[in-house]
Amino acid sequence: MRQTCLCQYLRVECNHPDTLLQLPVAIRERIYWHAGLVTGHRLDYGEPLDDDDSVLLMHICHQIRTEVKAFLLEHNTWVIAENIDESLLALQGWKPEVCARLRDLHIHVQTAECAPPTWSRIRAWQGAVKHLLQHAKPGQLRLHVICHVYDHLARARAAVQPFEQFPGRLRELELCLADHLTHGFLKLAREAVELAQAPDEEEEARRAMRPFPFFNLPQEIRHYIYQYTGLVLPHRNVLWLPDGYGFRRQGIFCECDGTVCRERDLHYNRKFYRCDVEDDFCSGRNSSFSRRCKHEAALSLLLASRALYQEAIAFFYASNRVTIAARRHPEHAISMWDPTHSPPLPRDEWGVAGSDLEESYSAEQITHDPTRLFIEHVGTAALRHLRNIEIVLPRTTTKSSLDDELSIYTEWREAVDILAEHCNLAGLTISIHIFTTRRYLRWPLSRTEDIRQTQGLRMLAPLTRLSGLGRLYVLLEWPRHWSSLRPRLDIDASGMPEKPSPGCAIGEHYIPTSEPSLVQEETQLERQIMGEHYDSFAVGKRELVPSPWLRGDWDYPQD
């Protein structure tokens, strides 16, 4: 590349370089920057460059072409997604010096399709990533990998195997193994990321020399740290299920700015759950792991030390309402307390007027009381930290029995005894949900009167052992109890004054409607346990809003 120097026309001595290659490297790179070789957006590897300046630079000479190509790879984010089989084979042929300059690379080995990656593609991926890791500059490359293996554990293990051979080579690894949440794959992705990412040696040395004196901070400051690390959940509510998944966070957010919304928990802690990572690498939705995902912040805090765990877990239980349920969707997966009294019935008996056949056939039976399982899971030492628990009792039918000999009813009574012994009852609030029917069965309230008044009282009877309980709320759930239709005034019933609904008319709000007869029954059941002068509305029931799981199950518009 030659051009006439201005010095020739001025007839002065010229010391300027004659060619681009004679310029210092730093100057040439500034030229490349101004020529638009750093795009600011992702580039698909293998696609032709559209920029005229880039194309011209690539055609100057072989040496400039090589330098420009290396500059492009180093200073841009590249995506390998199209023709993935051919691209993975081509990646194995990249020159070591090219691999050493890479900084940011996305590889879509397999995205959401009908089948997992073939074994031939897995082998091509293994060869490509091994070549890349072998020649990458330690601690420089950010690698983002999507490899949806569905439920194929062997393929998932094969996909992460190269990272075991080259530990600590990457500056960052984000890995997605499935577009759905499977805890086994999530654990595998987390282990691969922790192994592949290079530790910050200076930071590690600094921490080893001088650990942060966390417990020297005032308790108020420590609590703020726990709160902003995710131990106080949106809505101050966490769902616990006995299905192997344990605690689950759920979020339903209002779209207003929070200044006009009376339902404050809709906005509480929301900004601290906005992930900094793309959806593909968010652990809250996929079998993925990234250190930048905020869904893992609380876990890291709990694993730091035993002393930190003990204080943090106490703060967690004290700051959130814990919902205990047998299934995630009470109306879809429900249970009768005595399966021997309600066997499944044949389809030809459905539709008999006035019968409970639909209920008996479709009920999903459970064999253990969820509250007892929750206590076994968290241990009795954690119970003293509980401040607010919500128990969803398994739904019964008119054919159900609550005999003292039944194991599930015995477990429920045992669970209440353990709560009475280990909880701080004076500071504890218990909400009990009793489901009368499914929402789509438009039964009159009279049809469930036996469940509410007889079996409801029988299920609540063990709670009389909770002497000195702070607050008890009984909620008889019925179709259309909660609606997101529009803000409106509550019906005046059982001493509840009319008041503006907690909704702000922006976004979805689930506003309770009142059924006077049910409110009176709830009050009677509460007084059977707490005493004849107990008034739940005076101690907070008036302001009670439903849990996120209940909003999802009972969002049914009114006619």
C-alpha positions, 0 to 999 in steps of 0.5 A, a space after each residue: 500500500 503506497 501513496 504520494 507523501 505531501 512532503 514531496 510537494 512541499 519539497 521538504 525532507 520526508 521521514 514518514 513511512 511509505 507503507 501501512 506496515 511501516 506504521 507502529 502497531 498501535 497506530 495501525 490498530 487505531 486505523 482499524 478502529 476508525 475503519 469500523 472493524 470494531 462493530 459493537 454488535 455480534 458477528 456471525 462467523 462465516 458470514 461475509 463482512 458488509 463494511 466497505 472499509 473492512 473489505 478493502 483492508 482485507 484485500 491490501 495484502 496477505 500480511 494486512 489480511 492476517 492482521 485485520 482478521 486477528 484484529 476482528 477476532 480479538 475485538 468483536 463478539 463472534 457467534 457460531 450458530 449456522 452450519 454448526 457441524 461444518 463450523 465445529 470442524 473448521 474451528 478445529 483448524 484455526 491457527 493457535 495464534 488466532 485462538 490466542 487472540 479470541 476474547 468473546 465467542 458464542 457457540 450454539 451447539 444445539 438450540 431448542 429443537 425436537 432432538 438432542 445433539 447427535 453423538 457425531 456433533 458431540 464429538 465435533 464439539 469436543 474436538 473444537 473446544 479442546 483445540 480452543 482451550 489448548 491455545 486460548 490465552 489463560 484468563 482472556 476468553 469469554 465463552 458462551 455455550 448453548 447445548 440443549 441435551 434435553 434429558 440425555 445425561 450421557 450427552 450432557 456429561 460428554 458436552 462438559 468433559 473438555 472443561 475437565 481437561 483444561 481447568 482454569 483456562 477461561 475468563 468466563 464460561 456461560 453454559 446452558 444444557 437445557 431450555 428447562 430447569 432440571 436440577 441435575 443438569 443445573 448442578 452439572 453446568 455449575 460444576 463445569 463453570 466453576 472448573 473452567 473459569 480461571 480464578 482471579 489470583 490477585 483477588 484470591 491472594 488479597 482475600 487470603 491475606 485479609 478476609 473481610 471482617 463481615 461480622 464486625 459490621 453492625 447487624 443492621 448493615 448485615 441484614 441489608 446485605 442479606 436482603 440485597 443478596 436475595 434472601 428476602 424474596 419478591 412478595 416476601 414469599 417462598 413456596 416449599 414443595 415435597 417433590 425434591 425441589 424444595 424451596 421455590 421463588 415465584 414472582 408476579 410484578 406490577 408494572 407501575 413505578 410503585 408510588 401509587 400501588 398499595 400492594 407494596 410487596 409487588 415491588 419489593 426487591 424486584 430490581 435485585 432479581 433482574 438478571 444481568 445475563 441473557 435468558 439462555 444462561 439464567 438459572 431461574 429458567 433453564 438448566 444453565 449457569 453463569 456467575 453473573 446470574 443473580 439467582 445464585 447469589 443467595 446460594 453463594 452466601 449460604 455456602 461461605 461459612 457455617 457462621 454466615 449460614 446460620 445467621 443468613 438462614 435465620 434472617 431468611 425464615 424470619 423475613 419471608 412467608 413460607 408456603 407449604 403445599 402438597 403440590 404446586 397447583 392445588 386444584 390440579 394435583 389434590 388429595 383426599 385424606 383417606 384413599 380407601 374411602 374414595 377409589 377411582 371410578 369408571 368413566 361411564 359413571 361420570 356426570 351422575 347428577 349430584 355426585 362426587 364422581 368427578 372429584 373422586 376420579 380426578 383427585 391425585 392422592 398423596 401419602 404423607 402430610 406436607 407440613 411434616 415433610 417440611 419439618 423433616 427437611 429444614 430440621 426443628 432448629 429452624 422452626 424458632 426462626 419462622 414468623 409467617 407460614 401458610 399451610 395448604 391443607 390437602 383437599 377432601 371430598 364428601 367421601 373422605 375420612 379423617 380417622 385418627 388411625 390414618 397415617 396422613 392425619 396422624 402426621 398432620 397432628 405430629 407436625 402441629 405438636 412439633 410446631 408447638 414445641 419448637 416455634 416462637 408461637 407468640 411471634 408466629 402467624 399461620 394462614 390455613 387454606 382449605 379448598 372446597 372445590 375446583 374452580 371450574 366446577 361451578 358448584 353452589 356453596 351448599 354443596 360443600 357445606 359438609 367439607 367446610 363445617 365438619 371436615 374443615 373443623 376436624 382438620 383444624 382441631 390439632 391447632 388447639 395445641 398451639 397455645 399462645 399463637 400470635 395470629 391465625 387466618 383461616 381461608 376457605 377457598 372457593 372459585 372466583 375468590 380472587 380476580 384480576 378483573 379490576 380494582 373495586 371495593 370489598 364487600 362489607 362483611 363480618 365487620 370489614 369496612 369498605 376500603 379501596 382495593 390494594 390495586 392501582 389499576 396498572 398491571 395485574 392485581 388480584 383483588 379478593 371478593 367477599 362471600 359473607 357466609 364464608 367470611 362468617 364461617 372462617 371467623 367461627 373456625 378461627 374462634 374455635 382455635 383462638 378463643 371466642 373473642 379473637 378477631 383476625 381482621 383486627 390483627 391483619 387479615 384485612 390487609 392479607 393478599 394472596 400468595 403468588 401460587 394462589 394468584 396463578 391458580 385462581 385467576 378466574 374472571 367474573 361474569 
